[in-house]
Amino acid sequence: MGEHMTLAAGDLCHRVTIQNKTSTYDENNYETDPIWTDFKKLWAKVEFLSVKDSINAKAAGSQTTARLKLRKRSDITTEMRVLWDGYTFQIVSPPKPDNENGKIYMTLELAVME
């Protein structure tokens, strides 16, 4: 095993669907309910925050309830949402680079959508 493999390939063991939002407007130019369409299906790791982390996040004014770790890419934005295991998550923070060089993985903060 090489030094750079700090993460086993099996670590990204959750199949998530990233969805894009298409906004539509009615005749009065009011935004109607967005239409969500599948953008990409990716291997990722979804981790719910511990109770302690959730309390700290709330205290800091964040609604983060989970984190999503995936291979680094530049085409996922906070305008998108994540579907996994019956949950729908809003992406609440821009991706944070992970590990030593920030070139392999990134982490997104998620909030469960009601």
Stockholm file with secondary structure:
# STOCKHOLM 1.0

chainA/1-114         MGEHMTLAAGDLCHRVTIQNKTSTYDENNYETDPIWTDFKKLWAKVEFLSVKDSINAKAAGSQTTARLKLRKRSDITTEMRVLWDGYTFQIVSPPKPDNENGKIYMTLELAVME
#=GR chainA/1-114 SS CCTTCCSCGGGCCEEEEEEEEECCBCTTCCBCCCEEEEEEEEEEEEEECCHHHHHHHHHTTCCCCEEEEEECCSCCCTTCEEEETTEEEEECSCCEECTTTSSSEEEEEEEECC
#=GC SS_cons         CCTTCCSCGGGCCEEEEEEEEECCBCTTCCBCCCEEEEEEEEEEEEEECCHHHHHHHHHTTCCCCEEEEEECCSCCCTTCEEEETTEEEEECSCCEECTTTSSSEEEEEEEECC
//
